[in-house]
Amino acid sequence: MAARKPTPPQRPLDIPEGDWSEAVRREAKVRALAAAGANSRSVVRAAADALGLSTAQVYRLIARFRQHPFTLSLVVTKPGPKKGARLLPVEVEHRIDEAIDRVFKQRERPTMEKLRRDIRKDCDAAGLKPPSRRAIHARVAARSLRELVTAREGTEAARQGFDLVRRGLRPASPLAIVQIDHTKVDIQLVDDLARAVVGRPWLTLLLDVFSRSVVGFCLSFDAPSAAGVALAIGQAVLPKAEWLRERGLGLAWPMHGMPVSLHLDNGTEFHSRALKRGCQQHGIRIDYRPPATPRFGGHIERLMGTLMTRVHALPGTTSSNVVARGDYPAEQKAVLTLREFERIFALEVLGPYHNEVHSALGTTPAAAWTDGVAAHNVRLPLDPAAFTLDFLPFEERIIRREGVRLFNVTYFDGALAPLLDSSERSCRVKYDPHNMSAVFVELPTGGHLRVPCADLGRPPVTLWEQRAATRTLRKAGRGSVDEPAIFEAIAEQRRVLADAQARSKAARRATVRLPDRRSTATASQHAAAADPTPGDAADEDDGQVPSVVEGEAWKTEFLP
């Protein structure tokens, strides 16, 4: 078999300085030998000694230079596979390519997870080791983007998609396209009590592409999740007068209404059943970006970058990278709490950003929104009080005589009794992980029933606390975990957190997650308005205790 010809590097500026210097040193000797034609062995040996190489290596360099008479051909090549080389067995490569054509390139737009499962099943059946997620992603990313978009979304979508890369996406009306994305904010925040560093928060942002207006945002120390997305969508869709009033903000934020289409990336939180069902329920189309194509979310990513640049002027900023931060002591300079930063961020968005001329629009986002709403109707949810409930995560549960049990805790309300007579007693039970003092049972006839914890003396807790307590009990050898033990463990965990708060950043962050009295009451009131049932008014605050801090009270303010 003929030897594979070496391929010289194509871009000199990409060569590291050390490798390039060595290639220049070799070139001074090799060029003369290559031009001389035949070379005696003694001459080649002398050149080899000068270069610190073997004579065989020098002969190879001479042959390579004669084929490509450039210094590039003498650059040191590192051992091992080249970037982009495919190392999987031919049989596995064939099955990946076949699955991409057969499964992924379909108008139903199956997910990458569906593609992975099919490839794994095919490889298992053939006795082959399945490829990794990264390998499958790399094969999809290597395909023609136009080819993938054409197969999955049609010729017209591909044409428009590639046009928008050049000219920019320009919807015809407000809320025609709303993009959602997350980022970790470049700032260290502190807790409300000791003013000690808690960490960097996550930002979830919703952008109306037509007007470039921010229609909603959420700040949290929790990583992006289905529940966080639900609350962010709820804030974006519902009017914000109460939200602004509670924060003492006198600026206008008129942007609200139902999106026609949500543009999302392929994060796990955007593929939850709750989000898909909620959008289907309210006639909102979901459009996922093609894999490995960040430019399809360019509008919101540019806005994120702009807002993060403005954050860099605040005390406690971490800047965009280590080089930009230099020796600035971000944690020592941190002074803002989550709620204080939320207010500053809102002022930045509603003030300068919404009222500065946008280069792509030729006008301000606020003016573009006002003009767009005047020319096009904005659709509102029929039942604003219950809207967010349609997006919350849920579990299927059987309604029993003692109530409904979720995450080892029993929830009870007398209004559940009619469901016991139903032939279908399995219901969707929705929950807000930030406050598990009550759950919301989706009724067969429509709407939701707020069902509080069966023991009204229980304090409001988070799902993280419940799960941590359960793990602690099982680690201690408790085969069956009962509800009293869970709440005893949570109480002990909170005592430990209080003791550790001054010493541990993780403890301070966990303390900030604790639900507070005001957010729980607000959620209860909205739920009661959506589905009033006897006894709810008396149950709203029973047994609740004031929280340690109010750092994330906003999280449930738009939760019905």
MOTA-V898616 format. One record per residue. N is the residue number from 1. RES is the residue in one letter. PHI is phi in degrees with one decimal (NA if undefined). NEAR is the number of other C-alpha atoms within 8 Angstrom. D_LAST is the distance of its C-alpha to the last C-alpha in whole Angstrom. Layout:
BEGIN
N:RES:PHI:NEAR:D_LAST  N:RES:PHI:NEAR:D_LAST
END
This chain:
BEGIN
1:M:NA:2:72  2:A:-65.4:3:72  3:A:-69.2:4:70  4:R:-71.7:4:67  5:K:-72.6:4:68  6:P:-68.9:5:66  7:T:-103.5:5:64  8:P:-69.9:7:64  9:P:-58.0:8:61  10:Q:-99.9:5:60  11:R:-130.5:6:59  12:P:-57.5:7:61  13:L:-67.2:5:58  14:D:-85.0:5:56  15:I:-77.4:8:59  16:P:-57.6:7:58  17:E:-57.7:6:61  18:G:-62.7:6:63  19:D:-64.6:10:63  20:W:-66.9:10:64  21:S:-61.4:8:67  22:E:-65.8:10:68  23:A:-65.3:13:69  24:V:-64.3:10:71  25:R:-63.2:9:73  26:R:-66.7:10:74  27:E:-60.6:10:74  28:A:-60.0:8:77  29:K:-89.5:9:79  30:V:-71.2:12:78  31:R:-58.4:11:78  32:A:-65.5:8:82  33:L:-66.9:11:82  34:A:-66.7:11:80  35:A:-79.4:6:83  36:A:-77.4:7:86  37:G:82.1:6:86  38:A:-78.3:4:87  39:N:-123.9:8:87  40:S:-71.2:6:89  41:R:-64.1:6:88  42:S:-66.2:6:89  43:V:-66.8:8:87  44:V:-65.2:13:84  45:R:-64.6:10:84  46:A:-64.1:8:85  47:A:-64.9:10:82  48:A:-63.4:13:80  49:D:-63.4:9:81  50:A:-67.4:7:80  51:L:-90.8:8:76  52:G:72.8:6:76  53:L:-124.1:9:76  54:S:-82.4:9:78  55:T:-63.5:9:80  56:A:-62.6:6:78  57:Q:-65.1:9:75  58:V:-66.4:13:77  59:Y:-58.8:9:78  60:R:-65.9:8:75  61:L:-65.6:10:74  62:I:-62.2:12:77  63:A:-63.9:9:76  64:R:-66.5:12:72  65:F:-69.3:15:74  66:R:-64.5:8:76  67:Q:-76.5:6:73  68:H:-131.4:8:71  69:P:-75.9:9:73  70:F:-134.6:7:70  71:T:-58.6:10:69  72:L:-54.1:10:66  73:S:-71.0:12:68  74:L:-103.1:13:69  75:V:-65.9:11:65  76:V:-60.1:7:65  77:T:-102.6:4:63  78:K:-75.7:4:60  79:P:-70.3:4:61  80:G:99.7:4:58  81:P:-66.8:5:56  82:K:-77.1:5:55  83:K:-59.3:4:52  84:G:89.6:4:50  85:A:-67.5:6:53  86:R:-100.5:4:52  87:L:-109.4:4:53  88:L:-73.2:7:51  89:P:-58.0:6:54  90:V:-57.4:6:55  91:E:-63.3:6:53  92:V:-70.5:13:50  93:E:-57.6:9:50  94:H:-62.8:8:51  95:R:-69.2:11:48  96:I:-64.4:11:46  97:D:-60.4:9:47  98:E:-66.0:8:47  99:A:-68.9:12:43  100:I:-60.6:11:42  101:D:-70.1:8:44  102:R:-83.1:8:43  103:V:-104.5:10:40  104:F:-74.0:13:38  105:K:-87.2:11:40  106:Q:-126.5:10:38  107:R:-67.6:8:36  108:E:-73.1:5:33  109:R:51.7:9:33  110:P:-61.6:9:33  111:T:-80.2:7:31  112:M:-63.1:8:34  113:E:-64.8:6:33  114:K:-62.5:8:34  115:L:-61.4:13:37  116:R:-62.0:10:38  117:R:-62.1:8:37  118:D:-65.3:10:40  119:I:-65.8:12:42  120:R:-61.1:10:42  121:K:-62.8:8:43  122:D:-65.3:9:46  123:C:-68.2:13:47  124:D:-59.3:10:47  125:A:-65.3:7:49  126:A:-92.4:6:51  127:G:72.6:6:52  128:L:-108.1:8:51  129:K:-73.7:7:48  130:P:-64.8:9:45  131:P:-74.7:9:44  132:S:-77.4:6:42  133:R:-57.5:7:38  134:R:-62.2:6:40  135:A:-64.3:8:43  136:I:-66.3:11:41  137:H:-58.7:11:39  138:A:-64.2:8:42  139:R:-69.0:10:44  140:V:-67.7:9:41  141:A:-63.9:10:41  142:A:-77.0:6:45  143:R:-71.9:8:45  144:S:-62.8:7:45  145:L:-63.8:7:42  146:R:-61.7:8:43  147:E:-60.1:8:44  148:L:-66.4:10:40  149:V:-65.0:13:38  150:T:-61.7:12:41  151:A:-68.3:11:41  152:R:-89.0:12:37  153:E:-126.1:11:36  154:G:102.1:10:39  155:T:-63.3:9:42  156:E:-66.0:8:40  157:A:-63.4:10:37  158:A:-64.6:12:40  159:R:-62.2:8:41  160:Q:-65.8:8:38  161:G:-62.7:8:37  162:F:-80.3:9:41  163:D:-66.4:9:41  164:L:-67.2:9:38  165:V:-63.6:10:39  166:R:-89.1:6:42  167:R:-103.9:6:41  168:G:97.1:7:37  169:L:-74.0:7:34  170:R:-137.0:6:33  171:P:-63.6:9:31  172:A:-90.7:6:32  173:S:-153.2:9:28  174:P:-59.7:15:25  175:L:68.2:14:23  176:A:-62.9:13:25  177:I:-136.3:14:25  178:V:-119.2:14:22  179:Q:-99.6:13:24  180:I:-124.1:12:22  181:D:-155.6:11:24  182:H:-123.0:9:24  183:T:-155.4:8:26  184:K:-87.1:8:27  185:V:-73.3:9:28  186:D:-82.6:12:31  187:I:-157.3:17:31  188:Q:-92.9:15:31  189:L:-114.0:16:29  190:V:-119.6:14:29  191:D:-84.8:16:27  192:D:-79.5:9:27  193:L:-94.2:6:29  194:A:-83.8:6:32  195:R:56.2:9:32  196:A:-98.5:10:33  197:V:-64.2:12:32  198:V:-105.2:12:29  199:G:139.2:11:29  200:R:-94.6:11:28  201:P:-86.5:14:25  202:W:-96.2:14:23  203:L:-115.7:12:22  204:T:-109.5:15:20  205:L:-126.0:12:21  206:L:-120.6:16:20  207:L:-119.8:13:23  208:D:-82.9:15:24  209:V:-66.8:16:27  210:F:-59.4:15:29  211:S:-104.2:12:28  212:R:60.3:8:28  213:S:-87.7:13:25  214:V:-81.8:12:22  215:V:-95.9:11:19  216:G:-177.6:12:17  217:F:-157.0:12:18  218:C:-138.6:11:17  219:L:-116.5:10:19  220:S:-159.6:10:19  221:F:-84.7:10:22  222:D:-88.2:7:21  223:A:-63.0:6:23  224:P:-51.2:10:21  225:S:-147.4:9:19  226:A:-62.0:13:16  227:A:-66.6:11:13  228:G:-61.7:10:14  229:V:-64.0:12:15  230:A:-60.3:12:12  231:L:-68.4:15:10  232:A:-66.4:14:13  233:I:-65.0:11:13  234:G:-59.9:12:9  235:Q:-65.4:12:11  236:A:-66.7:14:14  237:V:-81.6:14:13  238:L:-90.2:11:11  239:P:-59.5:11:13  240:K:-115.3:10:14  241:A:-59.6:7:16  242:E:-66.6:7:14  243:W:-59.0:8:14  244:L:-67.9:11:18  245:R:-65.5:9:18  246:E:-67.2:7:17  247:R:-99.9:7:19  248:G:66.3:6:22  249:L:-101.0:9:23  250:G:-95.7:6:24  251:L:-81.4:8:25  252:A:-83.6:5:23  253:W:-140.8:7:21  254:P:-79.9:6:20  255:M:-72.7:10:20  256:H:-163.4:10:17  257:G:137.2:13:16  258:M:-85.1:11:17  259:P:-66.2:12:19  260:V:-78.9:11:22  261:S:-141.3:12:23  262:L:-105.1:13:22  263:H:-98.3:13:25  264:L:-129.5:13:24  265:D:-86.6:10:27  266:N:-100.6:9:28  267:G:-63.1:6:26  268:T:-58.1:7:24  269:E:-63.8:9:21  270:F:-92.5:11:21  271:H:-114.1:9:23  272:S:-70.8:10:20  273:R:-60.9:7:19  274:A:-62.0:12:16  275:L:-64.6:14:16  276:K:-63.5:10:19  277:R:-66.0:10:17  278:G:-62.0:10:14  279:C:-66.7:12:17  280:Q:-62.8:9:19  281:Q:-60.7:8:16  282:H:-107.9:7:16  283:G:68.9:7:20  284:I:-103.9:12:19  285:R:-82.4:9:23  286:I:-106.9:10:23  287:D:-122.2:8:26  288:Y:-90.1:8:28  289:R:-65.9:12:30  290:P:-60.3:8:34  291:P:-58.4:8:34  292:A:60.4:6:36  293:T:-132.5:7:36  294:P:-62.3:7:34  295:R:-65.1:6:35  296:F:-70.2:8:33  297:G:-113.4:12:30  298:G:-60.7:8:33  299:H:-61.1:7:31  300:I:-74.0:12:28  301:E:-69.1:9:30  302:R:-65.5:8:32  303:L:-64.7:8:30  304:M:-56.7:9:29  305:G:-63.1:8:32  306:T:-62.8:8:33  307:L:-68.1:8:30  308:M:-66.0:11:31  309:T:-61.5:9:35  310:R:-72.5:8:33  311:V:-64.2:10:32  312:H:-63.5:12:35  313:A:-86.7:7:36  314:L:-90.4:8:34  315:P:-65.4:11:35  316:G:93.4:15:35  317:T:-65.6:13:35  318:T:-97.6:12:36  319:S:59.9:11:37  320:S:-83.4:8:37  321:N:-161.5:7:39  322:V:-62.9:8:42  323:V:-63.6:5:45  324:A:-66.3:7:43  325:R:-73.1:10:42  326:G:61.2:6:45  327:D:-101.7:4:46  328:Y:-67.4:5:43  329:P:-82.6:7:41  330:A:-57.2:12:38  331:E:-68.4:8:37  332:Q:-69.4:6:39  333:K:-88.5:8:38  334:A:-63.6:14:34  335:V:-136.0:9:33  336:L:-91.8:10:29  337:T:-86.1:12:26  338:L:-59.0:14:23  339:R:-68.1:9:21  340:E:-67.5:8:25  341:F:-66.1:10:25  342:E:-57.8:9:22  343:R:-67.4:10:23  344:I:-63.2:8:26  345:F:-63.5:8:25  346:A:-62.4:8:23  347:L:-61.9:11:26  348:E:-66.0:9:28  349:V:-70.8:10:26  350:L:-75.9:12:25  351:G:-93.0:9:29  352:P:-57.7:9:31  353:Y:-64.2:9:30  354:H:-67.6:12:28  355:N:-117.7:11:31  356:E:-100.7:9:34  357:V:-64.7:9:36  358:H:-88.4:9:35  359:S:-61.6:6:38  360:A:-79.1:4:37  361:L:-96.5:10:36  362:G:77.9:7:38  363:T:-150.8:10:36  364:T:-85.6:12:33  365:P:-57.6:16:29  366:A:-63.5:10:28  367:A:-68.5:9:31  368:A:-62.7:12:30  369:W:-64.2:13:27  370:T:-59.8:8:28  371:D:-66.2:8:31  372:G:-67.0:11:29  373:V:-66.9:11:26  374:A:-66.1:7:29  375:A:-97.3:6:31  376:H:-135.4:8:28  377:N:-74.3:6:25  378:V:-102.3:9:21  379:R:-82.3:7:19  380:L:-113.6:9:16  381:P:-65.9:10:13  382:L:-65.9:4:14  383:D:-126.6:7:10  384:P:-57.2:9:8  385:A:-64.2:11:5  386:A:-104.5:14:5  387:F:-58.6:11:7  388:T:-63.8:15:6  389:L:-59.2:11:7  390:D:-69.1:10:10  391:F:-111.3:13:11  392:L:-69.5:15:11  393:P:-62.7:13:14  394:F:-146.6:9:15  395:E:-129.8:7:18  396:E:-82.5:8:20  397:R:-138.6:11:21  398:I:-88.5:8:23  399:I:-81.6:12:22  400:R:-116.6:7:25  401:R:-62.2:6:26  402:E:-84.4:6:25  403:G:121.4:12:21  404:V:-126.9:11:20  405:R:-112.1:9:21  406:L:-140.7:8:20  407:F:53.4:6:21  408:N:69.0:8:24  409:V:-125.8:8:22  410:T:-96.1:12:21  411:Y:-118.5:15:18  412:F:-143.2:12:19  413:D:-153.6:9:18  414:G:-59.9:5:20  415:A:-68.9:8:18  416:L:-76.0:10:19  417:A:-53.3:8:23  418:P:-58.5:7:23  419:L:-71.4:8:22  420:L:-68.3:10:25  421:D:-84.9:7:27  422:S:-76.7:7:26  423:S:-68.7:4:28  424:E:-111.3:5:26  425:R:-94.2:10:24  426:S:-82.8:8:23  427:C:-130.5:13:19  428:R:-82.5:10:16  429:V:-112.4:12:15  430:K:-98.0:13:12  431:Y:-150.6:11:11  432:D:-106.4:10:11  433:P:-58.5:9:14  434:H:-77.2:12:14  435:N:-154.6:12:13  436:M:-100.0:12:14  437:S:-71.4:11:14  438:A:-153.1:11:12  439:V:-121.8:14:11  440:F:-128.2:12:10  441:V:-89.4:12:13  442:E:-77.7:12:13  443:L:-81.5:9:15  444:P:-59.4:5:19  445:T:-88.9:4:18  446:G:105.3:6:15  447:G:82.7:9:11  448:H:-135.1:13:10  449:L:-112.9:12:11  450:R:-76.6:12:10  451:V:-121.1:11:13  452:P:-78.0:12:14  453:C:-57.7:13:17  454:A:-58.9:9:20  455:D:-93.0:6:22  456:L:-67.2:9:20  457:G:-83.1:7:22  458:R:-71.6:10:21  459:P:-75.0:8:20  460:P:-66.5:12:17  461:V:-131.8:12:18  462:T:-98.3:13:17  463:L:-64.7:10:18  464:W:-62.5:7:21  465:E:-65.6:9:23  466:Q:-61.0:13:23  467:R:-69.2:9:24  468:A:-63.1:8:27  469:A:-64.8:13:28  470:T:-62.5:10:28  471:R:-62.5:8:31  472:T:-62.3:9:32  473:L:-66.7:13:33  474:R:-70.1:11:34  475:K:-65.7:7:37  476:A:-81.8:6:38  477:G:97.2:6:39  478:R:-80.6:8:36  479:G:-64.6:5:37  480:S:-112.6:5:34  481:V:-103.3:11:31  482:D:-102.3:7:29  483:E:-61.9:9:26  484:P:-56.6:6:28  485:A:-64.2:9:30  486:I:-61.9:13:27  487:F:-72.1:11:26  488:E:-65.4:8:29  489:A:-66.0:11:29  490:I:-65.1:11:26  491:A:-60.9:8:28  492:E:-66.8:8:31  493:Q:-60.3:9:29  494:R:-67.8:9:28  495:R:-66.0:8:31  496:V:-65.3:8:33  497:L:-61.0:12:30  498:A:-61.6:9:31  499:D:-69.7:7:35  500:A:-89.0:10:34  501:Q:-59.4:11:32  502:A:-72.9:8:35  503:R:-107.8:5:37  504:S:-120.3:8:34  505:K:-65.7:11:32  506:A:-62.7:7:30  507:A:-66.3:11:30  508:R:-64.2:16:28  509:R:-66.0:12:26  510:A:-64.1:9:25  511:T:-66.0:13:24  512:V:-63.1:12:22  513:R:-71.7:11:20  514:L:-59.4:12:19  515:P:-68.3:15:16  516:D:-112.7:14:16  517:R:-63.2:11:16  518:R:-68.2:7:14  519:S:-66.2:13:11  520:T:-65.0:14:11  521:A:-63.0:10:11  522:T:-61.9:11:8  523:A:-60.9:13:5  524:S:-63.6:11:7  525:Q:-64.3:10:7  526:H:-64.7:12:4  527:A:-65.4:15:5  528:A:-63.7:12:8  529:A:-67.0:8:8  530:A:-74.3:12:7  531:D:-152.0:10:10  532:P:-64.3:8:12  533:T:-134.4:8:14  534:P:-58.2:6:17  535:G:93.3:6:17  536:D:-62.2:9:14  537:A:-61.6:7:15  538:A:-75.0:7:17  539:D:-91.9:9:16  540:E:-57.0:9:13  541:D:-116.8:9:16  542:D:-59.6:8:19  543:G:77.2:8:21  544:Q:-85.6:10:19  545:V:-118.2:8:21  546:P:-61.0:6:21  547:S:-77.9:9:21  548:V:-69.5:8:24  549:V:-138.0:11:22  550:E:-116.7:11:19  551:G:-62.2:11:20  552:E:-127.7:11:17  553:A:-62.8:11:14  554:W:-59.3:7:13  555:K:-60.8:11:12  556:T:-111.9:12:8  557:E:-72.9:11:8  558:F:-108.8:12:6  559:L:-89.4:14:4  560:P:-58.8:14:0
END
